[in-house]
């Protein structure tokens, strides 16, 4: 086992070589904010470079009536925004921007400080960003190694052995730059793929930072508000974005949960009063509400995603292209640029792999159908009156057996999902994808398509097929009640089993592995593990990334969307589960898994489009449930129901599209802030002023074209006078 370390100078060289983007400071020379940093940097740079840095910023970002002692990066917005840019300045205040976040150590008391009343904080977190004392909007610029640029970049608090210091690079920056240095000398991925390395490289936990995260996040009693900036600094944007999405999703569930409770109570009260099983027309109102909610959820998340991209410097960032070490290709040259590239070996092999994937997926779906057919045949046999009389089976025992079949269905779903995940990875490997992003996207699509069929097939059968196929449902003509029982049972089993396998099973495997190694040693030579060896025994997180977490939540989203009118309390159960899920996922990262690599990410990727897909599918399923499965329209003919179904789907679709059009994807202020940041970077770091069209002009030096007199000039003047 080998450990690799890098110092700050190596990281600076690598950042300059790769044009690594770092956030700049709005007030880099403010003594109030950076008194300690300024003294240290001035001594390191020397007076000449120090004054050159100040003069450069004053020359590029100063304005006529500037009265500040030291120049700022964006004085007309940060210091005098109320006067020059009031709307943009107000937006920054709403988003929680604070200059005090630049370089300060934020203690736990300050971090958990409550801002405003409960409802005000809740609505701000929905439409903007939740309160966080580390929220700081400033431009992101490519790192430049020259001394004169050093004061412009932000410094971050860090602890080394209990001592507080300030550093140019956050935890995630250090790991990314260190990996870049290693990759220039060692192709570790290729060595691992070839079998020369026993395991992949992994990042070691930082004891002080991990301790802080555990107490401020994983073990904190409430998870409605999470320290996203701390998560991002330590685990990177990809994981931070997942928890931002999960937090937003959980808060948005409050609305359908309340509506679902009202709907459920009304229906139960109505049925108790009338002595019938009528659901009531409130189901229609609830279905329309869920349609509007799901559309708002997608659009508001996309809006929040844009805010986070701007805050984290991801707007306009292009993802780096890197071949997977497992990719098998042939060397060729680009037809336009003549650049060397690696292309696929053969189109025939790709088509063959695609056909194999389609056949295997179809076979797996067929297995699901056969398993489901067998279970429902068994359930029908158990509940057949003739069989009950023949075998003298009591009604209570019949109910127990029926519940057992439902539990068997839940186990079948979980087992087949687990088996298919491994099959999908094998198929993905066979398809020979070029990049990790492409590999992950195709894996997500494969797994979702199968799990969609596997998880929801029984619901579709009970709701729309069973009455026609078997003549009646479990509760005679009330298929809605059977669908409700099926949905509730599968949902609860999924929650219990999922949370158990996510944390408890991996932790027990880790403890058993340590115990087995120590027990195998002789009593004279007890095996001891240092901290690095113990981290190596932890379950790798890299193999799944946030894939499993997203997958779990997306399937849950299907439960609360596709058949929500059958059991209006489903959103409430999902809300309760998510409050626990955030804790489970946080504990998993901080206690159970190795530290994952801090991958950057601008959005949640293909998952967003899958959520949109299920939103549109839910328009049809809920409309069909009300028209055919419930008893609201049982006295209507099939033609009337079909016509009503088409009209209902069209109306719901129009509502969804209207919501998408009304809610802007990205706030106008974010677009202005991005353009403003780009202008600042071009002027200060690249020397490009308004009207410049060349991106090669890196430094804009002030040219003094005046002729200054000297001794020779004076002699020549006297000679020719």
Wavefront OBJ file of the C-alpha trace (Angstrom):
o trace
v 0.000 0.000 0.000
v 1.361 3.405 -0.976
v 0.281 6.899 0.065
v 0.844 9.962 -2.122
v 1.015 13.543 -0.874
v 1.492 16.870 -2.630
v 2.466 20.283 -1.320
v 0.853 23.622 -2.150
v 3.470 24.589 -4.716
v 2.898 21.379 -6.706
v -0.832 22.051 -6.612
v -0.321 25.626 -7.817
v 1.800 24.455 -10.751
v -0.808 21.852 -11.697
v -3.645 24.373 -11.379
v -1.815 26.781 -13.689
v -1.025 24.009 -16.177
v -4.623 22.773 -16.375
v -6.319 26.202 -16.172
v -8.083 25.073 -13.013
v -10.883 27.437 -11.996
v -10.827 29.007 -8.541
v -13.179 31.518 -6.973
v -11.852 35.043 -6.570
v -12.411 37.400 -3.662
v -14.764 40.352 -4.079
v -12.649 42.402 -1.658
v -9.162 40.889 -1.871
v -7.439 43.772 -0.034
v -10.001 44.388 2.702
v -8.242 44.597 6.063
v -11.513 43.846 7.833
v -11.895 40.486 6.113
v -8.306 39.471 5.366
v -6.017 41.179 7.840
v -3.977 38.064 8.627
v -3.905 36.895 5.009
v -2.750 40.276 3.693
v 0.258 40.483 5.994
v 1.364 36.957 5.148
v 0.955 37.424 1.403
v 2.753 40.757 1.380
v 5.768 39.174 3.036
v 5.724 36.253 0.578
v 5.301 38.416 -2.534
v 7.496 41.395 -1.731
v 6.530 45.060 -1.977
v 7.018 45.307 -5.749
v 4.620 42.490 -6.693
v 2.241 43.529 -3.933
v 1.837 47.078 -5.200
v 1.692 45.851 -8.806
v -1.241 43.628 -7.840
v -3.073 46.533 -6.193
v -2.390 48.881 -9.111
v -3.567 46.314 -11.655
v -6.907 45.802 -9.924
v -7.354 49.546 -9.454
v -6.585 50.128 -13.151
v -8.919 47.400 -14.451
v -11.808 47.638 -11.971
v -11.617 51.198 -10.618
v -14.182 53.875 -11.443
v -14.247 57.660 -11.449
v -15.659 58.437 -7.995
v -14.176 55.473 -6.154
v -13.492 56.435 -2.546
v -12.287 53.076 -1.179
v -8.729 52.848 0.100
v -8.153 49.570 -1.739
v -9.673 48.413 -5.047
v -12.371 45.747 -5.240
v -13.214 43.103 -7.805
v -16.799 44.350 -8.323
v -17.269 47.580 -6.343
v -20.409 48.797 -8.127
v -22.284 45.621 -7.154
v -20.784 44.491 -3.860
v -20.189 47.786 -2.041
v -22.494 50.163 -3.909
v -25.042 47.811 -5.408
v -28.028 49.643 -3.888
v -27.007 52.727 -5.865
v -25.873 51.290 -9.214
v -27.512 47.828 -9.521
v -30.356 47.658 -6.972
v -32.203 44.678 -8.508
v -29.106 42.511 -8.789
v -27.961 43.496 -5.313
v -31.387 42.653 -3.884
v -31.232 39.258 -5.581
v -27.856 38.541 -3.953
v -29.324 39.400 -0.558
v -32.302 37.107 -1.161
v -29.966 34.289 -2.182
v -28.090 34.686 1.107
v -24.823 36.197 -0.142
v -22.567 37.412 2.672
v -19.119 38.961 2.397
v -18.217 37.620 5.844
v -18.059 34.128 4.320
v -14.813 35.038 2.561
v -12.062 33.429 4.576
v -13.660 33.284 7.999
v -13.875 30.280 10.304
v -17.563 29.592 10.883
v -18.208 27.852 14.194
v -21.115 25.469 14.775
v -23.145 28.073 16.667
v -22.946 30.523 13.768
v -23.588 27.789 11.228
v -26.794 26.710 12.924
v -27.979 30.243 13.590
v -31.618 30.761 12.629
v -32.336 33.544 10.145
v -35.901 34.890 10.042
v -39.104 33.086 10.951
v -39.828 29.464 10.119
v -42.105 30.090 7.130
v -39.833 32.769 5.718
v -36.865 30.408 5.794
v -38.945 27.616 4.279
v -40.183 29.646 1.297
v -36.714 31.076 0.720
v -35.268 27.563 0.610
v -37.917 26.528 -1.937
v -37.640 29.449 -4.348
v -34.042 30.511 -3.669
v -31.343 29.010 -1.430
v -31.576 27.952 2.226
v -29.641 30.020 4.726
v -25.960 29.128 4.898
v -23.281 31.439 6.350
v -20.842 30.158 3.699
v -22.949 31.398 0.750
v -20.659 33.602 -1.330
v -21.178 34.798 -4.909
v -18.023 35.829 -6.752
v -16.469 35.142 -10.182
v -14.476 31.997 -10.911
v -11.252 32.460 -12.882
v -8.576 30.170 -14.258
v -5.633 30.039 -11.901
v -2.535 32.072 -12.844
v 0.797 31.320 -11.170
v 2.202 34.869 -11.384
v 2.628 36.551 -8.013
v 0.551 39.606 -8.905
v -2.581 37.461 -9.249
v -2.273 35.643 -5.917
v -4.151 38.154 -3.714
v -7.177 37.975 -6.013
v -8.061 34.368 -5.160
v -10.048 33.338 -2.114
v -8.415 31.641 0.842
v -10.232 28.937 2.804
v -9.996 27.932 6.454
v -8.409 24.579 7.132
v -7.168 22.684 10.178
v -3.805 20.934 10.236
v -3.343 18.947 13.420
v -5.758 21.190 15.306
v -4.105 24.394 14.071
v -6.250 26.773 12.018
v -4.738 28.107 8.809
v -5.842 29.468 5.445
v -5.240 27.756 2.128
v -5.742 28.527 -1.548
v -7.346 25.133 -2.226
v -10.342 23.437 -0.669
v -10.366 19.709 0.059
v -11.999 18.895 -3.289
v -9.514 21.085 -5.188
v -6.560 19.341 -3.585
v -7.807 15.889 -4.526
v -8.583 16.831 -8.129
v -5.240 18.518 -8.673
v -3.359 15.699 -6.950
v -5.077 13.179 -9.222
v -4.032 15.261 -12.236
v -0.403 15.165 -11.114
v -0.547 11.399 -10.613
v -2.189 10.785 -13.990
v 0.580 12.654 -15.792
v 3.057 10.090 -14.488
v 1.013 6.941 -13.793
v -2.072 5.698 -15.625
v -3.551 4.068 -12.539
v -6.922 3.327 -14.173
v -5.261 1.407 -17.001
v -3.053 -0.498 -14.539
v -6.100 -1.442 -12.485
v -8.053 -2.497 -15.586
v -5.087 -4.653 -16.658
v -4.920 -6.278 -13.220
v -1.567 -4.860 -12.124
v -3.087 -3.037 -9.154
v -4.960 -4.902 -6.433
v -7.447 -2.075 -6.035
v -8.227 1.447 -7.186
v -6.706 4.600 -5.788
v -8.879 6.284 -3.200
v -8.759 9.511 -1.235
v -8.046 9.369 2.476
v -10.375 11.009 4.943
v -9.253 14.193 6.652
v -9.810 13.563 10.364
v -10.647 17.161 11.345
v -12.933 17.864 8.378
v -14.679 14.492 8.720
v -15.253 15.053 12.438
v -16.813 18.423 11.636
v -19.088 16.892 8.978
v -20.189 14.070 11.240
v -21.326 16.411 13.994
v -22.713 19.207 11.814
v -24.425 16.897 9.328
v -24.600 13.116 9.717
v -25.410 13.099 13.445
v -27.385 16.339 13.506
v -30.966 15.887 14.673
v -32.712 17.666 11.791
v -31.911 17.307 8.108
v -34.349 19.730 6.482
v -31.426 22.161 6.195
v -28.042 20.731 5.283
v -24.535 22.258 5.210
v -24.270 22.019 1.417
v -21.103 24.114 1.226
v -19.291 21.873 3.691
v -20.485 18.808 1.784
v -19.277 20.344 -1.483
v -15.869 21.338 -0.102
v -15.290 17.793 1.167
v -17.151 15.450 -1.225
v -17.434 17.576 -4.374
v -20.319 18.964 -6.413
v -21.762 15.652 -7.607
v -22.561 14.418 -4.124
v -23.494 17.882 -2.852
v -25.919 18.232 -5.760
v -27.586 14.942 -4.822
v -28.168 16.119 -1.263
v -29.371 19.515 -2.496
v -31.881 17.718 -4.724
v -32.918 15.353 -1.917
v -33.421 18.280 0.474
v -35.519 20.143 -2.095
v -37.537 17.021 -2.948
v -38.231 16.360 0.736
v -39.456 19.907 1.357
v -41.644 19.834 -1.748
v -43.245 16.596 -0.497
v -44.857 18.581 2.319
v -47.479 19.963 -0.079
v -48.808 16.674 -1.548
v -48.513 15.108 1.916
v -50.915 17.707 3.360
v -53.250 17.414 0.367
v -53.121 13.627 0.617
v -54.050 13.626 4.311
v -57.028 15.907 3.617
v -58.158 13.700 0.722
v -57.749 10.476 2.698
v -59.633 11.781 5.754
v -62.466 13.108 3.587
v -62.867 9.804 1.726
v -62.793 7.741 4.934
v -65.323 10.049 6.605
v -67.578 9.936 3.545
v -67.474 6.152 3.380
v -68.175 5.862 7.106
v -71.136 8.239 6.826
v -72.688 6.638 3.739
v -71.779 3.040 4.484
v -70.452 2.616 0.940
v -67.033 2.444 -0.670
v -67.477 5.559 -2.810
v -64.250 7.552 -3.162
v -65.802 10.936 -3.929
v -64.958 13.549 -6.517
v -62.214 14.945 -4.298
v -59.984 12.382 -6.019
v -60.207 14.417 -9.223
v -59.101 17.583 -7.429
v -56.267 15.680 -5.754
v -55.100 14.247 -9.092
v -55.048 17.722 -10.679
v -53.116 19.030 -7.677
v -50.475 16.300 -8.057
v -50.120 17.115 -11.769
v -49.440 20.781 -10.989
v -47.138 19.866 -8.091
v -44.996 17.464 -10.116
v -44.579 20.037 -12.905
v -43.677 22.737 -10.374
v -41.226 20.373 -8.717
v -39.315 19.816 -11.960
v -39.231 23.479 -12.964
v -38.360 24.848 -9.522
v -35.553 22.315 -9.218
v -34.135 23.360 -12.571
v -34.264 26.961 -11.335
v -32.499 26.043 -8.087
v -29.957 24.021 -10.065
v -29.069 27.189 -11.996
v -28.579 29.064 -8.724
v -26.230 26.391 -7.414
v -24.294 26.348 -10.692
v -23.711 30.089 -10.388
v -22.823 29.843 -6.708
v -20.383 26.972 -7.279
v -18.853 28.310 -10.492
v -20.267 25.626 -12.780
v -22.139 27.890 -15.217
v -20.628 27.526 -18.667
v -18.212 24.859 -17.464
v -17.439 22.207 -20.081
v -17.053 18.653 -18.826
v -13.627 17.209 -19.482
v -13.433 14.419 -22.069
v -11.468 11.376 -20.980
v -11.537 7.866 -22.392
v -12.446 5.026 -20.056
v -9.457 2.717 -19.501
v -11.738 -0.223 -20.415
v -12.630 1.343 -23.786
v -11.426 -0.728 -26.730
v -10.855 1.331 -29.866
v -8.579 2.039 -32.791
v -6.405 5.094 -33.306
v -7.546 7.503 -36.041
v -7.412 11.189 -36.964
v -10.166 13.781 -36.854
v -11.385 14.578 -40.399
v -11.347 18.356 -39.753
v -8.627 19.107 -37.205
v -6.325 16.122 -37.869
v -6.214 15.599 -34.113
v -5.426 12.092 -32.953
v -8.430 10.306 -31.461
v -9.639 6.829 -30.579
v -12.744 5.537 -32.348
v -14.804 2.379 -32.045
v -13.304 -0.798 -33.436
v -16.300 -1.773 -35.538
v -19.866 -0.570 -36.063
v -20.904 -4.185 -36.524
v -19.674 -5.069 -33.028
v -21.589 -2.121 -31.569
v -24.800 -3.159 -33.316
v -24.292 -6.734 -32.145
v -23.794 -5.574 -28.557
v -26.918 -3.419 -28.794
v -28.987 -6.358 -30.064
v -27.674 -8.547 -27.238
v -28.618 -5.865 -24.699
v -32.151 -5.582 -26.090
v -32.607 -9.360 -26.032
v -31.309 -9.713 -22.468
v -33.459 -6.845 -21.182
v -36.496 -8.347 -22.921
v -35.707 -11.732 -21.359
v -35.434 -10.174 -17.893
v -38.755 -8.366 -18.333
v -40.251 -11.691 -19.436
v -39.017 -13.266 -16.198
v -40.761 -10.470 -14.282
v -44.016 -11.139 -16.140
v -43.797 -14.893 -15.465
v -43.047 -14.360 -11.772
v -45.900 -11.891 -11.483
v -48.256 -14.259 -13.319
v -47.401 -17.073 -10.921
v -47.923 -14.919 -7.840
v -51.291 -13.613 -8.983
v -52.446 -17.109 -9.949
v -51.529 -18.190 -6.423
v -53.358 -15.214 -4.921
v -56.437 -15.967 -7.042
v -56.356 -19.610 -5.957
v -56.120 -18.624 -2.290
v -59.084 -16.263 -2.527
v -61.315 -18.509 -4.642
v -64.521 -19.339 -2.744
v -64.596 -22.900 -4.102
v -61.112 -23.589 -2.799
v -61.970 -22.055 0.567
v -64.947 -24.377 0.972
v -62.991 -27.409 -0.246
v -60.018 -26.948 2.062
v -61.945 -25.319 4.943
v -59.704 -22.255 4.928
v -60.924 -19.488 7.222
v -61.175 -15.888 6.072
v -58.473 -14.816 8.551
v -56.062 -17.469 7.277
v -56.875 -16.451 3.696
v -55.944 -12.860 4.520
v -52.646 -14.012 6.029
v -51.806 -16.100 2.959
v -52.697 -13.199 0.670
v -50.384 -10.922 2.617
v -47.676 -13.570 2.326
v -48.019 -13.545 -1.469
v -47.673 -9.751 -1.461
v -44.515 -10.041 0.656
v -43.211 -12.644 -1.796
v -43.878 -10.151 -4.597
v -41.850 -7.525 -2.724
v -38.977 -9.983 -2.254
v -39.156 -10.926 -5.943
v -38.889 -7.246 -6.896
v -35.873 -6.653 -4.641
v -34.058 -9.822 -5.749
v -34.613 -9.259 -9.466
v -33.559 -5.622 -9.123
v -30.334 -6.751 -7.476
v -29.676 -9.402 -10.125
v -30.441 -7.065 -12.995
v -28.087 -4.345 -11.731
v -25.211 -6.776 -12.192
v -26.569 -7.876 -15.578
v -26.889 -4.239 -16.691
v -23.255 -3.560 -15.794
v -22.142 -6.576 -17.822
v -24.188 -5.368 -20.781
v -22.733 -1.891 -20.436
v -19.221 -3.334 -20.435
v -20.084 -5.294 -23.567
v -21.272 -2.120 -25.330
v -17.795 -0.577 -24.910
v -18.653 3.043 -24.037
v -15.951 5.666 -24.518
v -16.397 7.913 -21.459
v -17.565 7.490 -17.875
v -20.435 9.940 -18.457
v -21.669 7.941 -21.452
v -21.274 4.687 -19.530
v -23.270 6.017 -16.578
v -26.071 7.440 -18.759
v -26.650 4.135 -20.553
v -26.492 2.245 -17.263
v -29.120 4.542 -15.746
v -31.454 4.037 -18.705
v -31.075 0.238 -18.639
v -31.629 -0.065 -14.900
v -34.575 2.325 -14.850
v -36.423 0.639 -17.717
v -36.210 -2.730 -16.000
v -36.970 -1.493 -12.496
v -39.914 0.510 -13.791
v -41.440 -2.704 -15.149
v -40.418 -4.786 -12.146
v -41.588 -2.329 -9.475
v -44.874 -1.185 -10.999
v -46.077 -4.175 -13.064
v -48.272 -5.502 -10.252
v -49.934 -2.101 -9.864
v -50.760 -1.897 -13.569
v -52.186 -5.428 -13.455
v -54.417 -4.806 -10.426
v -55.597 -1.414 -11.641
v -56.325 -2.114 -15.295
v -56.193 -5.849 -16.072
v -57.281 -7.960 -13.118
v -60.998 -7.229 -13.253
v -61.127 -8.197 -16.931
v -58.820 -11.225 -16.540
v -60.200 -12.701 -13.298
v -63.725 -11.274 -13.257
v -63.270 -9.498 -9.924
v -60.662 -8.135 -7.539
v -59.717 -9.217 -4.048
v -62.508 -7.092 -2.591
v -65.087 -8.064 -5.237
v -65.572 -4.972 -7.415
v -63.260 -2.686 -5.406
v -59.899 -2.958 -7.180
v -58.911 0.376 -5.660
v -58.705 -1.163 -2.190
v -56.550 -4.049 -3.405
v -54.289 -1.603 -5.247
v -53.984 0.446 -2.054
v -52.988 -2.607 -0.004
v -50.463 -3.705 -2.632
v -48.932 -0.243 -2.863
v -48.702 0.209 0.909
v -47.125 -3.210 1.505
v -44.514 -2.923 -1.244
v -43.657 0.641 -0.284
v -43.095 -0.139 3.407
v -41.042 -3.271 2.698
v -38.928 -1.308 0.244
v -38.220 1.347 2.894
v -37.232 -1.137 5.619
v -35.082 -3.379 3.424
v -33.489 -0.472 1.557
v -32.356 1.418 4.647
v -31.082 -1.793 6.249
v -28.984 -2.867 3.269
v -27.606 0.648 2.723
v -25.924 1.081 6.104
v -26.146 -1.899 8.434
v -25.048 -4.643 6.022
v -21.943 -2.806 4.654
v -20.902 -1.807 8.174
v -21.229 -5.376 9.469
v -19.181 -6.656 6.514
v -16.471 -4.099 7.326
v -16.361 -5.059 11.015
v -16.354 -8.768 10.162
v -13.445 -8.326 7.745
v -11.373 -6.605 10.439
v -12.327 -9.259 13.003
v -11.524 -12.150 10.627
v -8.034 -10.835 9.905
v -7.259 -10.373 13.588
v -8.714 -13.750 14.513
v -6.691 -15.502 11.788
v -3.425 -14.277 13.260
v -1.713 -16.217 16.020
v -2.031 -15.041 19.596
v 1.629 -14.009 19.541
v 1.239 -11.918 16.396
v -1.978 -9.990 16.687
v -2.835 -7.993 13.607
v -3.235 -4.265 14.097
v -4.596 -1.858 11.539
v -3.558 1.726 11.222
v -6.009 4.362 10.049
v -5.086 4.016 6.366
v -5.505 0.228 6.399
v -8.880 0.529 8.097
v -10.043 2.996 5.445
v -8.921 0.555 2.750
v -11.249 -2.049 4.277
v -14.270 0.238 3.941
v -16.783 -0.345 1.139
v -15.807 1.620 -1.997
v -18.278 4.319 -2.956
v -16.808 4.932 -6.409
v -18.387 1.838 -7.956
v -21.908 3.192 -7.452
v -21.355 6.932 -6.933
v -24.755 8.480 -6.247
v -26.343 6.039 -8.722
v -28.016 3.821 -6.133
v -29.218 6.804 -4.104
v -30.793 8.526 -7.103
v -32.281 5.245 -8.295
v -33.954 4.635 -4.946
v -35.485 8.110 -4.859
v -36.630 8.039 -8.488
v -38.512 4.763 -7.941
v -40.051 6.327 -4.843
v -41.097 9.292 -6.995
v -42.953 6.801 -9.173
v -44.808 5.458 -6.129
v -46.097 8.916 -5.173
v -46.892 9.955 -8.738
v -48.132 7.090 -10.865
v -50.808 5.667 -8.537
v -51.163 8.351 -5.895
v -54.973 8.578 -6.163
v -55.187 4.943 -5.043
v -53.528 5.767 -1.718
v -53.304 9.531 -1.026
v -51.121 8.960 2.063
v -48.188 7.797 -0.079
v -46.571 11.298 -0.161
v -46.750 11.424 3.647
v -44.967 8.077 3.919
v -42.376 9.246 1.384
v -41.809 12.428 3.404
v -41.224 10.436 6.593
v -38.875 8.085 4.747
v -36.861 10.938 3.233
v -36.276 12.550 6.617
v -34.652 9.258 7.581
v -33.038 8.756 4.168
v -30.969 11.933 4.423
v -29.540 10.675 7.713
v -28.906 7.229 6.247
v -27.065 8.573 3.205
v -25.040 11.000 5.341
v -24.042 8.285 7.816
v -23.164 6.011 4.914
v -20.719 8.566 3.498
v -19.196 9.599 6.825
v -18.954 6.207 8.542
v -19.432 3.263 6.168
v -17.809 4.052 2.804
v -14.384 5.104 1.667
v -14.043 8.735 0.815
v -15.284 9.140 -2.791
v -13.473 11.207 -5.376
v -14.983 14.736 -5.552
v -16.350 14.650 -9.099
v -17.759 17.908 -10.502
v -21.335 17.938 -11.830
v -23.545 20.688 -13.236
v -26.868 18.868 -12.828
v -28.409 15.537 -11.896
v -28.055 14.325 -15.481
v -30.373 11.735 -17.006
v -32.314 11.427 -13.759
v -34.024 14.770 -14.427
v -35.455 13.527 -17.723
v -36.558 10.272 -16.095
v -38.476 12.286 -13.501
v -40.106 14.287 -16.285
v -40.975 11.051 -18.074
v -42.752 9.667 -15.002
v -44.578 12.969 -14.546
v -46.100 12.631 -18.009
v -46.874 8.932 -17.518
v -48.674 9.831 -14.279
v -51.090 12.015 -16.244
v -52.420 8.899 -17.930
v -52.288 6.469 -15.000
v -54.147 8.695 -12.544
v -56.755 9.650 -15.140
v -57.302 5.962 -15.926
v -57.511 5.080 -12.216
v -60.284 7.595 -11.656
v -62.225 6.599 -14.774
v -61.883 2.794 -14.734
v -60.583 1.601 -11.346
v -62.514 3.849 -8.961
v -66.307 3.686 -8.718
v -66.876 7.332 -9.617
v -67.745 6.603 -13.252
v -68.876 2.977 -13.067
v -72.303 3.869 -14.457
v -70.781 5.408 -17.602
v -70.267 3.517 -20.851
v -66.850 2.550 -22.163
v -67.098 5.125 -24.932
v -67.774 7.956 -22.488
v -64.885 6.840 -20.296
v -62.498 6.662 -23.240
v -63.515 10.127 -24.416
v -63.177 11.489 -20.867
v -59.737 9.881 -20.603
v -58.489 11.650 -23.732
v -59.893 14.989 -22.545
v -58.454 14.551 -19.032
v -54.988 13.721 -20.377
v -55.059 16.723 -22.695
v -56.160 19.079 -19.911
v -53.484 17.780 -17.538
v -50.859 18.031 -20.272
v -51.820 21.647 -20.949
v -51.571 22.411 -17.229
v -48.115 20.841 -17.053
v -46.898 22.778 -20.100
v -48.317 26.046 -18.711
v -46.391 25.527 -15.478
v -43.206 24.906 -17.468
v -43.728 28.109 -19.430
v -44.657 30.285 -16.445
v -41.679 29.284 -14.270
v -38.407 30.457 -15.885
v -35.639 27.865 -15.945
v -32.972 30.333 -14.844
v -33.594 33.640 -13.032
v -32.794 36.701 -15.124
v -30.471 37.932 -12.378
v -28.408 34.742 -12.635
v -27.819 35.345 -16.335
v -26.734 38.924 -15.603
v -24.462 37.761 -12.796
v -22.829 35.171 -15.064
v -22.192 37.732 -17.824
v -20.857 40.187 -15.261
v -18.499 37.578 -13.823
v -17.238 36.673 -17.297
v -16.525 40.339 -17.990
v -14.569 40.727 -14.745
v -12.473 37.645 -15.496
v -11.756 38.834 -19.048
v -10.676 42.281 -17.870
v -8.670 41.408 -14.756
v -7.101 38.067 -15.700
v -7.038 38.077 -19.513
v -6.672 41.768 -20.271
v -9.657 41.831 -22.631
v -11.596 45.087 -22.627
v -14.825 45.967 -24.427
v -14.307 45.779 -28.173
v -11.419 43.321 -28.011
v -12.027 40.335 -30.263
v -8.796 38.435 -29.705
v -8.527 35.937 -26.863
v -4.758 35.799 -27.330
v -4.182 39.192 -25.722
v -3.514 37.905 -22.244
v -2.220 41.048 -20.493
v -3.392 44.604 -21.020
v -0.424 46.783 -20.095
v -0.907 50.541 -20.010
v 1.234 52.009 -22.810
v 2.845 55.394 -22.084
v 3.642 56.912 -25.524
v 4.882 60.295 -24.261
v 8.517 61.312 -25.003
v 10.249 62.102 -21.730
v 13.237 64.551 -21.692
v 16.691 63.334 -20.660
v 20.282 64.707 -20.731
v 20.886 63.853 -24.414
v 17.593 65.467 -25.388
v 18.618 68.687 -23.588
v 22.024 68.821 -25.351
v 20.429 68.285 -28.758
v 17.935 71.038 -28.044
v 20.741 73.532 -27.258
v 22.739 72.449 -30.349
v 19.897 73.011 -32.802
v 18.354 76.012 -31.032
l 1 2 3 4 5 6 7 8 9 10 11 12 13 14 15 16 17 18 19 20 21 22 23 24 25 26 27 28 29 30 31 32 33 34 35 36 37 38 39 40 41 42 43 44 45 46 47 48 49 50 51 52 53 54 55 56 57 58 59 60 61 62 63 64 65 66 67 68 69 70 71 72 73 74 75 76 77 78 79 80 81 82 83 84 85 86 87 88 89 90 91 92 93 94 95 96 97 98 99 100 101 102 103 104 105 106 107 108 109 110 111 112 113 114 115 116 117 118 119 120 121 122 123 124 125 126 127 128 129 130 131 132 133 134 135 136 137 138 139 140 141 142 143 144 145 146 147 148 149 150 151 152 153 154 155 156 157 158 159 160 161 162 163 164 165 166 167 168 169 170 171 172 173 174 175 176 177 178 179 180 181 182 183 184 185 186 187 188 189 190 191 192 193 194 195 196 197 198 199 200 201 202 203 204 205 206 207 208 209 210 211 212 213 214 215 216 217 218 219 220 221 222 223 224 225 226 227 228 229 230 231 232 233 234 235 236 237 238 239 240 241 242 243 244 245 246 247 248 249 250 251 252 253 254 255 256 257 258 259 260 261 262 263 264 265 266 267 268 269 270 271 272 273 274 275 276 277 278 279 280 281 282 283 284 285 286 287 288 289 290 291 292 293 294 295 296 297 298 299 300 301 302 303 304 305 306 307 308 309 310 311 312 313 314 315 316 317 318 319 320 321 322 323 324 325 326 327 328 329 330 331 332 333 334 335 336 337 338 339 340 341 342 343 344 345 346 347 348 349 350 351 352 353 354 355 356 357 358 359 360 361 362 363 364 365 366 367 368 369 370 371 372 373 374 375 376 377 378 379 380 381 382 383 384 385 386 387 388 389 390 391 392 393 394 395 396 397 398 399 400 401 402 403 404 405 406 407 408 409 410 411 412 413 414 415 416 417 418 419 420 421 422 423 424 425 426 427 428 429 430 431 432 433 434 435 436 437 438 439 440 441 442 443 444 445 446 447 448 449 450 451 452 453 454 455 456 457 458 459 460 461 462 463 464 465 466 467 468 469 470 471 472 473 474 475 476 477 478 479 480 481 482 483 484 485 486 487 488 489 490 491 492 493 494 495 496 497 498 499 500 501 502 503 504 505 506 507 508 509 510 511 512 513 514 515 516 517 518 519 520 521 522 523 524 525 526 527 528 529 530 531 532 533 534 535 536 537 538 539 540 541 542 543 544 545 546 547 548 549 550 551 552 553 554 555 556 557 558 559 560 561 562 563 564 565 566 567 568 569 570 571 572 573 574 575 576 577 578 579 580 581 582 583 584 585 586 587 588 589 590 591 592 593 594 595 596 597 598 599 600 601 602 603 604 605 606 607 608 609 610 611 612 613 614 615 616 617 618 619 620 621 622 623 624 625 626 627 628 629 630 631 632 633 634 635 636 637 638 639 640 641 642 643 644 645 646 647 648 649 650 651 652 653 654 655 656 657 658 659 660 661 662 663 664 665 666 667 668 669 670 671 672 673 674 675 676 677 678 679 680 681 682 683 684 685 686 687 688 689 690 691 692 693 694 695 696 697 698 699 700 701 702 703 704 705 706 707 708 709 710 711 712 713 714 715 716 717 718 719 720 721
